[in-house]
């Protein structure tokens, strides 16, 4: 692992260098770079796989998975900072290649070793940037569709609150994978919710309330809304016996 890790880190470091300086380390054309980069990520995956069959010590393997997570997040955050500060001395194609492969590697670790994945680790800034860019357009479309199903604007905003929080939260605040995956599940669930057709006029906001309960919204405003709705429905029951 050590040698592949060092070679991969060298390749990532070349992203900041000019083509002239990069020539001292590797052939700077994109195809050669891609081949070298892919070889080292493959070596690291193979090393991780070799340690997983069989897993002799689950705690040690968990620490290894966490180490890989931290390394990938560190590299991705570094690349994001370099690119955002305009210090990139190499082509956009190289940046896209590196970030795409590292993000794929991170996804590979999560998909294959989910049980050992550290959900409380900080999500790389580049991943947050990507989901935020997507949310800017997605939230408005979801809001329009949800408003057609439920005329209660306050409830619509509550349904969108996890996505709004992800979009507007301060960049300095730590966003964990747990937060990140939850927001993605909410977005997907809301998209599916908009495809459903509801009938009946007894309680037009009931489907959305059920949706939020099902998705385990833990926002205090959501809990307060649901509780107040229950109280209001009880009060409408009329007689004491019905209440």
C-alpha positions in Angstrom: 0.0 0.0 0.0 2.8 2.4 0.9 4.3 2.6 -2.5 1.0 2.9 -4.3 -0.1 5.6 -1.9 3.2 7.5 -2.4 3.0 7.2 -6.2 -0.7 8.2 -6.2 0.1 11.2 -4.0 2.9 12.2 -6.4 0.5 12.1 -9.3 -2.0 14.2 -7.4 0.8 16.7 -6.6 1.6 17.0 -10.2 -1.8 18.7 -10.7 -0.3 21.8 -9.1 2.8 21.9 -11.2 3.5 23.3 -14.6 3.9 21.0 -17.6 7.6 21.7 -17.6 8.1 20.7 -14.0 5.8 17.7 -14.4 8.1 16.4 -17.1 10.6 15.6 -14.5 8.2 13.1 -12.9 6.0 11.6 -15.5 4.9 11.8 -19.2 2.3 14.7 -18.9 -0.1 13.7 -21.7 -3.6 12.8 -20.4 -3.6 9.2 -21.6 -0.4 8.3 -19.8 -1.5 10.2 -16.7 -4.8 8.3 -16.7 -3.1 4.9 -17.1 -0.7 5.6 -14.2 -3.5 7.0 -12.0 -5.8 4.0 -12.7 -3.0 1.6 -12.0 -2.3 3.0 -8.5 -6.0 3.2 -7.5 -6.4 -0.4 -8.7 -3.4 -1.4 -6.6 -4.9 0.3 -3.5 -8.3 -1.4 -4.1 -6.5 -4.8 -4.5 -4.7 -4.2 -1.2 -8.0 -3.4 0.6 -9.6 -6.5 -0.9 -6.7 -8.7 0.2 -7.3 -7.5 3.8 -11.0 -8.3 3.6 -10.7 -12.0 2.7 -10.9 -13.1 5.4 -11.1 -10.3 7.9 -9.0 -11.6 10.8 -9.6 -8.5 13.0 -12.7 -6.4 12.3 -11.5 -3.5 14.3 -8.2 -3.3 12.4 -10.0 -3.6 9.1 -12.4 -0.8 10.2 -9.4 1.4 11.0 -7.9 0.6 7.5 -11.2 1.6 5.8 -11.2 4.8 7.9 -7.6 5.5 6.8 -8.6 5.2 3.2 -11.5 7.5 3.7 -9.4 10.1 5.3 -6.7 10.0 2.6 -9.2 10.3 -0.2 -11.1 13.1 1.6 -7.7 14.9 2.3 -6.7 14.7 -1.4 -10.1 15.8 -2.7 -10.2 18.8 -0.3 -6.7 19.7 -1.3 -7.6 19.6 -5.0 -10.7 21.6 -4.4 -8.8 24.3 -2.6 -6.1 24.5 -5.3 -8.8 24.7 -8.0 -11.0 27.3 -6.2 -8.0 29.5 -5.5 -6.9 29.5 -9.1 -3.6 27.8 -8.4 -4.2 25.1 -10.9 -1.2 24.9 -13.3 -2.5 22.0 -15.3 -5.4 21.3 -17.6 -9.1 21.1 -16.6 -9.1 17.6 -18.0 -6.5 16.5 -15.5 -8.5 18.0 -12.6 -11.7 16.3 -13.8 -9.9 13.0 -14.2 -8.4 13.0 -10.7 -11.5 14.1 -8.9 -13.7 11.7 -10.8 -11.4 8.7 -10.0 -11.0 9.6 -6.3 -14.8 10.1 -5.9 -15.4 6.7 -7.6 -12.8 5.2 -5.2 -14.7 6.7 -2.2 -18.0 5.4 -3.6 -16.4 2.0 -4.1 -15.3 1.8 -0.5 -18.8 2.8 0.8 -20.6 0.4 -1.5 -18.3 -2.6 -0.7 -17.5 -1.9 2.9 -20.5 0.0 4.1 -20.5 -1.8 7.5 -17.0 -0.4 8.2 -17.5 3.0 6.6 -17.2 6.0 9.0 -20.5 7.9 8.5 -19.3 10.6 11.0 -16.3 11.6 8.8 -16.4 15.0 7.1 -17.6 14.9 3.5 -15.1 16.4 1.0 -15.9 19.9 -0.1 -16.0 19.0 -3.7 -18.8 16.5 -3.0 -20.8 19.1 -1.1 -20.2 21.6 -3.9 -21.6 19.1 -6.4 -24.8 18.3 -4.4 -25.4 22.0 -3.7 -25.1 22.9 -7.4 -27.7 20.2 -8.1 -30.0 21.3 -5.3 -30.2 24.9 -6.5 -32.3 23.8 -9.5 -33.8 20.7 -7.9 -35.4 22.5 -4.8 -37.3 25.0 -6.9 -38.8 22.2 -9.1 -39.7 20.1 -6.1 -41.3 23.1 -4.4 -43.5 23.7 -7.4 -44.7 20.1 -7.6 -45.2 19.8 -3.9 -47.3 23.0 -3.8 -49.6 21.4 -6.4 -50.2 18.4 -4.1 -50.4 20.3 -0.9 -51.5 24.0 -0.8 -50.0 24.4 2.7 -46.8 26.4 1.9 -45.5 26.1 5.4 -45.7 22.3 5.2 -44.0 22.3 1.8 -41.1 24.3 3.3 -40.8 21.9 6.2 -40.6 19.0 3.7 -37.8 20.8 1.9 -36.0 21.8 5.1 -33.3 19.0 5.0 -32.3 20.1 1.5 -32.5 23.8 2.3 -30.2 23.2 5.3 -27.7 21.3 3.1 -27.8 24.2 0.5 -27.5 27.1 2.9 -25.3 25.7 5.8 -22.1 27.5 6.4 -19.1 26.1 4.6 -17.0 25.9 7.8 -19.5 23.7 9.5 -18.8 20.0 9.4 -21.1 18.0 7.2 -20.8 14.3 7.8 -21.6 11.4 5.4 -24.6 10.7 7.6 -26.0 14.2 6.8 -25.0 13.9 3.2 -26.6 10.5 2.5 -29.7 11.6 4.4 -30.2 14.7 2.2 -29.7 12.6 -0.9 -32.3 10.1 0.3 -34.7 12.9 1.1 -34.2 14.4 -2.4 -34.9 11.0 -4.1 -37.9 10.3 -1.9 -39.4 13.7 -2.7 -38.9 13.1 -6.4 -40.8 9.8 -6.0 -43.4 11.5 -3.8 -44.2 13.9 -6.7 -44.9 11.0 -9.0 -47.6 9.6 -6.7 -51.3 10.5 -7.1 -53.4 11.0 -4.0 -57.2 11.1 -3.9 -59.7 12.4 -1.3 -60.3 15.8 0.2 -60.5 14.9 3.9 -56.9 15.9 4.7 -54.9 17.3 1.8 -51.7 17.5 3.8 -51.9 14.0 5.2 -49.8 12.3 2.5 -47.0 14.8 3.1 -47.1 14.4 6.9 -47.0 10.7 6.5 -44.0 11.1 4.2 -42.1 13.2 6.7 -42.8 10.7 9.5 -41.7 7.8 7.2 -38.5 9.6 6.3 -37.8 10.3 10.0 -37.5 14.0 9.8 -36.0 15.1 13.1 -36.4 18.8 12.7 -38.1 20.3 15.8 -40.4 22.4 13.5 -41.6 19.2 11.9 -42.4 17.5 15.2 -44.2 20.7 16.4 -46.2 20.9 13.2 -47.3 17.2 13.4 -48.2 17.5 17.1 -50.2 20.7 16.6 -52.0 19.0 13.7 -52.9 16.0 15.9 -54.2 18.4 18.6 -56.2 20.4 16.0 -57.8 17.2 14.7 -58.7 16.1 18.2 -60.3 19.5 18.9 -62.5 19.2 15.8 -63.9 15.8 17.1 -66.7 17.6 18.9 -67.8 15.7 22.0 -65.5 14.7 24.8 -66.1 11.0 24.1 -65.0 11.4 20.5 -61.9 13.3 21.6 
